[in-house]
Amino acid sequence: MRLLFGVIRLFICWFLWLIFGFPSAGRVLIDALSSPDKNIRSIAAMLLVKSGKRAEPLLLEATTRRESLPLVLTVLGSIGDPAVIPHVQQFTEDENPSVTHAAREALKVIQFGAKRP
């Protein structure tokens, strides 16, 4: 039941963020990336990817605060905007191997997407 309420909360926040532009509702999705529940993290990540470039400012802000960095970098890569490449590149030599790996994989995804017609 807790998972169901968590998922409903994410979808309501996503809707409020997309339709009305409430940044605090978008931040709920960012915060959910650090949830102890893998399902909540996955759904939040999918909703952020689905939001596309609209999610980028919140995701870049999360990288500055080093919040859920591997997952945030993965989401940025999945969005595929080449404009974030310089920001993601700074994490390719991070002291945390998980962050380094996520940044390198995100860059591969972005660069692969940029090569597609």
GROMACS elastic network, one bead per residue, 0.5 to 0.9 nm:
[ bonds ]
;  ai    aj funct       b0    kb
    1     4     6  0.51128   500
    1     5     6  0.64019   500
    1     6     6  0.86365   500
    2     5     6  0.52534   500
    2     6     6  0.61546   500
    2     7     6  0.86806   500
    3     7     6  0.61228   500
    3     8     6  0.85684   500
    3    37     6  0.82560   500
    3    39     6  0.79586   500
    3    40     6  0.74570   500
    4     7     6  0.51793   500
    4     8     6  0.61746   500
    4     9     6  0.85595   500
    5     8     6  0.50685   500
    5     9     6  0.60537   500
    5    10     6  0.86329   500
    6     9     6  0.50959   500
    6    10     6  0.63242   500
    6    11     6  0.88336   500
    6    40     6  0.69400   500
    7    10     6  0.50881   500
    7    11     6  0.63375   500
    7    12     6  0.86669   500
    7    39     6  0.86018   500
    7    40     6  0.66019   500
    7    43     6  0.74584   500
    7    44     6  0.86019   500
    8    11     6  0.51940   500
    8    12     6  0.61570   500
    8    13     6  0.85787   500
    9    12     6  0.51738   500
    9    13     6  0.61210   500
    9    14     6  0.84893   500
    9    28     6  0.89079   500
   10    13     6  0.51625   500
   10    14     6  0.59998   500
   10    15     6  0.85262   500
   10    25     6  0.86834   500
   10    28     6  0.73066   500
   10    29     6  0.64821   500
   10    32     6  0.81548   500
   10    40     6  0.82340   500
   10    43     6  0.79304   500
   10    44     6  0.68141   500
   10    47     6  0.84447   500
   11    15     6  0.60562   500
   11    16     6  0.85750   500
   11    44     6  0.87333   500
   11    47     6  0.81102   500
   12    15     6  0.51029   500
   12    16     6  0.61841   500
   12    17     6  0.85446   500
   12    25     6  0.84185   500
   13    16     6  0.50648   500
   13    17     6  0.60055   500
   13    18     6  0.85258   500
   13    22     6  0.86065   500
   13    24     6  0.84930   500
   13    26     6  0.65770   500
   13    27     6  0.87913   500
   13    28     6  0.68813   500
   13    29     6  0.74731   500
   14    17     6  0.51026   500
   14    18     6  0.60828   500
   14    19     6  0.84552   500
   14    25     6  0.66025   500
   14    26     6  0.63317   500
   14    28     6  0.84451   500
   14    29     6  0.72953   500
   14    44     6  0.88556   500
   14    47     6  0.71207   500
   14    48     6  0.83622   500
   14    51     6  0.85987   500
   15    18     6  0.52326   500
   15    19     6  0.58876   500
   15    20     6  0.79431   500
   15    25     6  0.84877   500
   16    19     6  0.53951   500
   16    20     6  0.53677   500
   16    21     6  0.66327   500
   16    22     6  0.62876   500
   16    25     6  0.63788   500
   16    26     6  0.81558   500
   17    20     6  0.55943   500
   17    23     6  0.62824   500
   17    24     6  0.77712   500
   17    25     6  0.52901   500
   17    26     6  0.53778   500
   17    27     6  0.89547   500
   18    21     6  0.54927   500
   18    22     6  0.78101   500
   18    25     6  0.89903   500
   18    26     6  0.82135   500
   18    51     6  0.76821   500
   18    54     6  0.83446   500
   19    22     6  0.83437   500
   21    24     6  0.88263   500
   21    25     6  0.81201   500
   21    26     6  0.81602   500
   22    25     6  0.54359   500
   22    26     6  0.67946   500
   23    26     6  0.50282   500
   23    27     6  0.62263   500
   23    28     6  0.88071   500
   23    58     6  0.82949   500
   24    28     6  0.65027   500
   25    28     6  0.52531   500
   25    29     6  0.72010   500
   26    29     6  0.53961   500
   26    30     6  0.67540   500
   26    31     6  0.89119   500
   26    48     6  0.85106   500
   26    55     6  0.77358   500
   26    58     6  0.74334   500
   27    31     6  0.60400   500
   27    32     6  0.84062   500
   27    58     6  0.68820   500
   28    31     6  0.50438   500
   28    32     6  0.61016   500
   28    33     6  0.89008   500
   28    44     6  0.87277   500
   29    33     6  0.67195   500
   29    41     6  0.86336   500
   29    43     6  0.88616   500
   29    44     6  0.52574   500
   29    45     6  0.76614   500
   29    47     6  0.78143   500
   29    48     6  0.71711   500
   30    33     6  0.54410   500
   30    34     6  0.77957   500
   30    44     6  0.72604   500
   30    45     6  0.81624   500
   30    48     6  0.81059   500
   30    58     6  0.72637   500
   30    59     6  0.71336   500
   30    62     6  0.74018   500
   30    67     6  0.84952   500
   30    68     6  0.86234   500
   30    72     6  0.81491   500
   31    34     6  0.58456   500
   31    35     6  0.72490   500
   31    44     6  0.87430   500
   31    67     6  0.82675   500
   31    68     6  0.85836   500
   32    36     6  0.87472   500
   32    37     6  0.88834   500
   32    40     6  0.64549   500
   32    41     6  0.56910   500
   32    42     6  0.89390   500
   32    43     6  0.87353   500
   32    44     6  0.60547   500
   32    45     6  0.84245   500
   33    36     6  0.87854   500
   33    38     6  0.88427   500
   33    40     6  0.74437   500
   33    42     6  0.75901   500
   33    43     6  0.87836   500
   33    44     6  0.62196   500
   33    45     6  0.66882   500
   33    67     6  0.84707   500
   33    68     6  0.63798   500
   33    71     6  0.70023   500
   33    72     6  0.75895   500
   34    37     6  0.84363   500
   34    40     6  0.88895   500
   34    41     6  0.66209   500
   34    67     6  0.76171   500
   34    68     6  0.57428   500
   34    71     6  0.86454   500
   35    38     6  0.71040   500
   35    39     6  0.87918   500
   35    40     6  0.64896   500
   35    41     6  0.58540   500
   36    39     6  0.89457   500
   36    40     6  0.80926   500
   36    41     6  0.78615   500
   37    40     6  0.54121   500
   37    41     6  0.64272   500
   37    42     6  0.87707   500
   38    41     6  0.50870   500
   38    42     6  0.61251   500
   38    43     6  0.86547   500
   39    42     6  0.50719   500
   39    43     6  0.61410   500
   39    44     6  0.85159   500
   40    43     6  0.52153   500
   40    44     6  0.60581   500
   40    45     6  0.84963   500
   41    44     6  0.52251   500
   41    45     6  0.61189   500
   41    46     6  0.86552   500
   41    71     6  0.86836   500
   42    45     6  0.50977   500
   42    46     6  0.61786   500
   42    47     6  0.86582   500
   43    46     6  0.50629   500
   43    47     6  0.61617   500
   43    48     6  0.85740   500
   44    47     6  0.51739   500
   44    48     6  0.61818   500
   44    49     6  0.86503   500
   45    48     6  0.51284   500
   45    49     6  0.61843   500
   45    50     6  0.85490   500
   45    71     6  0.77286   500
   45    72     6  0.80391   500
   45    74     6  0.87476   500
   45    75     6  0.62322   500
   46    49     6  0.51011   500
   46    50     6  0.60513   500
   46    51     6  0.85534   500
   46    75     6  0.80061   500
   47    51     6  0.61673   500
   47    52     6  0.89002   500
   48    52     6  0.67111   500
   48    54     6  0.84856   500
   48    55     6  0.58709   500
   48    56     6  0.86735   500
   48    59     6  0.87458   500
   48    75     6  0.71602   500
   48    76     6  0.88917   500
   48    79     6  0.83668   500
   49    52     6  0.52779   500
   49    53     6  0.84298   500
   49    55     6  0.74811   500
   49    75     6  0.60091   500
   49    76     6  0.75864   500
   49    78     6  0.63399   500
   49    79     6  0.53390   500
   50    55     6  0.87834   500
   50    79     6  0.77785   500
   51    54     6  0.57778   500
   51    55     6  0.58122   500
   51    56     6  0.88794   500
   51    79     6  0.83637   500
   52    55     6  0.57962   500
   52    56     6  0.72529   500
   52    76     6  0.88008   500
   52    78     6  0.88146   500
   52    79     6  0.54486   500
   52    80     6  0.83465   500
   52    81     6  0.84485   500
   53    56     6  0.51778   500
   53    57     6  0.80197   500
   53    79     6  0.70303   500
   53    80     6  0.88167   500
   53    81     6  0.72533   500
   54    57     6  0.70611   500
   54    58     6  0.82855   500
   55    58     6  0.55895   500
   55    59     6  0.61692   500
   55    60     6  0.86646   500
   55    76     6  0.85784   500
   55    79     6  0.87544   500
   56    60     6  0.59069   500
   56    61     6  0.83680   500
   56    76     6  0.70053   500
   56    79     6  0.84022   500
   56    81     6  0.88576   500
   56    84     6  0.82475   500
   57    60     6  0.51534   500
   57    61     6  0.60837   500
   57    62     6  0.85957   500
   58    61     6  0.50367   500
   58    62     6  0.62198   500
   58    63     6  0.88019   500
   59    63     6  0.63725   500
   59    64     6  0.87940   500
   59    72     6  0.62051   500
   59    73     6  0.80732   500
   59    75     6  0.81411   500
   59    76     6  0.71030   500
   60    63     6  0.50604   500
   60    64     6  0.64191   500
   60    65     6  0.88281   500
   60    72     6  0.83093   500
   60    73     6  0.88685   500
   60    76     6  0.84001   500
   60    84     6  0.84862   500
   60    87     6  0.79102   500
   60    88     6  0.89861   500
   61    64     6  0.51337   500
   61    65     6  0.65238   500
   61    66     6  0.85919   500
   61    67     6  0.88317   500
   62    65     6  0.50887   500
   62    66     6  0.59316   500
   62    67     6  0.51916   500
   62    68     6  0.76411   500
   62    69     6  0.75634   500
   62    72     6  0.72869   500
   63    67     6  0.60453   500
   63    68     6  0.79218   500
   63    69     6  0.60178   500
   63    72     6  0.70307   500
   63    73     6  0.77475   500
   63    87     6  0.89121   500
   63    88     6  0.88703   500
   64    67     6  0.78042   500
   65    69     6  0.88212   500
   66    69     6  0.54932   500
   67    70     6  0.87162   500
   67    71     6  0.89129   500
   67    72     6  0.76156   500
   68    71     6  0.56968   500
   68    72     6  0.59370   500
   68    73     6  0.85396   500
   69    73     6  0.59049   500
   69    74     6  0.83791   500
   69    98     6  0.85287   500
   69    99     6  0.61511   500
   69   102     6  0.81645   500
   69   103     6  0.88759   500
   70    73     6  0.52933   500
   70    74     6  0.61936   500
   70    75     6  0.87463   500
   70    98     6  0.61498   500
   70   100     6  0.80767   500
   70   101     6  0.78982   500
   70   102     6  0.51451   500
   70   103     6  0.72967   500
   71    75     6  0.61619   500
   71    76     6  0.85963   500
   71    99     6  0.86600   500
   71   102     6  0.74346   500
   72    75     6  0.51246   500
   72    76     6  0.62330   500
   72    77     6  0.86469   500
   72   102     6  0.87548   500
   73    76     6  0.50159   500
   73    77     6  0.61709   500
   73    78     6  0.86013   500
   73    88     6  0.69413   500
   73    91     6  0.88186   500
   73    99     6  0.78643   500
   73   102     6  0.60197   500
   73   103     6  0.57827   500
   73   105     6  0.87039   500
   73   106     6  0.62700   500
   74    77     6  0.50582   500
   74    78     6  0.61808   500
   74    79     6  0.87369   500
   74   102     6  0.58996   500
   74   103     6  0.71831   500
   74   105     6  0.74175   500
   74   106     6  0.54265   500
   74   109     6  0.89749   500
   75    79     6  0.62702   500
   75    80     6  0.87230   500
   75   106     6  0.79055   500
   76    79     6  0.52365   500
   76    80     6  0.66395   500
   76    81     6  0.76716   500
   76    84     6  0.76306   500
   76    88     6  0.81933   500
   76   106     6  0.68952   500
   76   110     6  0.85275   500
   77    80     6  0.51102   500
   77    81     6  0.75016   500
   77    82     6  0.89176   500
   77    84     6  0.85505   500
   77    85     6  0.87575   500
   77    88     6  0.84927   500
   77   102     6  0.88271   500
   77   103     6  0.80805   500
   77   105     6  0.75667   500
   77   107     6  0.62666   500
   77   108     6  0.79139   500
   77   109     6  0.57122   500
   77   110     6  0.54488   500
   78    81     6  0.84518   500
   78   106     6  0.70090   500
   78   109     6  0.66630   500
   78   110     6  0.71433   500
   79   109     6  0.89969   500
   79   110     6  0.77908   500
   80    83     6  0.87688   500
   80    84     6  0.84139   500
   80   106     6  0.82773   500
   80   107     6  0.86635   500
   80   109     6  0.67923   500
   80   111     6  0.78675   500
   80   112     6  0.87686   500
   80   113     6  0.63445   500
   80   114     6  0.75904   500
   81    84     6  0.60814   500
   81    85     6  0.77506   500
   81   110     6  0.64903   500
   81   113     6  0.86018   500
   81   114     6  0.81304   500
   82    85     6  0.54129   500
   82    86     6  0.85840   500
   82   107     6  0.87169   500
   82   110     6  0.61454   500
   82   111     6  0.72598   500
   82   113     6  0.88064   500
   82   114     6  0.70587   500
   83    86     6  0.73251   500
   83    87     6  0.84123   500
   84    87     6  0.53125   500
   84    88     6  0.61753   500
   84    89     6  0.85655   500
   84   110     6  0.89240   500
   85    88     6  0.51357   500
   85    89     6  0.59309   500
   85    90     6  0.88529   500
   85   106     6  0.87982   500
   85   107     6  0.66274   500
   85   110     6  0.77429   500
   85   111     6  0.87398   500
   86    89     6  0.51380   500
   86    90     6  0.67706   500
   87    90     6  0.57574   500
   87    91     6  0.77696   500
   88    91     6  0.57196   500
   88    92     6  0.73075   500
   88   103     6  0.58661   500
   88   104     6  0.82155   500
   88   106     6  0.76369   500
   88   107     6  0.71250   500
   89    92     6  0.53384   500
   89    93     6  0.81700   500
   89   103     6  0.66990   500
   89   104     6  0.75877   500
   89   107     6  0.74039   500
   90    93     6  0.69059   500
   90    94     6  0.76695   500
   90   103     6  0.83241   500
   91    94     6  0.50332   500
   91    95     6  0.87618   500
   91    99     6  0.65894   500
   91   100     6  0.57643   500
   91   101     6  0.88956   500
   91   102     6  0.85235   500
   91   103     6  0.57470   500
   91   104     6  0.81102   500
   92    99     6  0.74116   500
   92   101     6  0.71719   500
   92   102     6  0.81181   500
   92   103     6  0.53563   500
   92   104     6  0.57323   500
   93    96     6  0.84200   500
   93    97     6  0.84537   500
   93    99     6  0.84956   500
   93   100     6  0.57350   500
   93   103     6  0.87847   500
   94    97     6  0.68980   500
   94    98     6  0.86975   500
   94    99     6  0.63408   500
   94   100     6  0.53273   500
   94   103     6  0.89668   500
   95    98     6  0.88912   500
   95    99     6  0.78899   500
   95   100     6  0.75048   500
   96    99     6  0.53687   500
   96   100     6  0.63502   500
   96   101     6  0.87595   500
   97   101     6  0.60283   500
   97   102     6  0.84970   500
   98   101     6  0.51794   500
   98   102     6  0.61027   500
   98   103     6  0.85583   500
   99   102     6  0.51232   500
   99   103     6  0.60646   500
   99   104     6  0.85814   500
  100   103     6  0.52216   500
  100   104     6  0.62182   500
  100   105     6  0.86148   500
  101   104     6  0.52462   500
  101   105     6  0.61371   500
  101   106     6  0.85120   500
  102   105     6  0.51534   500
  102   106     6  0.59773   500
  102   107     6  0.85900   500
  103   106     6  0.50521   500
  103   107     6  0.62246   500
  103   108     6  0.87165   500
  104   107     6  0.51789   500
  104   108     6  0.63763   500
  104   109     6  0.88198   500
  105   108     6  0.50506   500
  105   109     6  0.62993   500
  105   110     6  0.86856   500
  106   109     6  0.51325   500
  106   110     6  0.61902   500
  106   111     6  0.85526   500
  107   110     6  0.50913   500
  107   111     6  0.59815   500
  107   112     6  0.83785   500
  108   111     6  0.51652   500
  108   112     6  0.59286   500
  108   113     6  0.84605   500
  109   112     6  0.51427   500
  109   113     6  0.61112   500
  109   114     6  0.85817   500
  110   113     6  0.51553   500
  110   114     6  0.61616   500
  110   115     6  0.88040   500
  111   114     6  0.50218   500
  111   115     6  0.63947   500
  111   116     6  0.89564   500
  112   115     6  0.52986   500
  112   116     6  0.66780   500
  113   116     6  0.53234   500
  113   117     6  0.84835   500
  114   117     6  0.78201   500
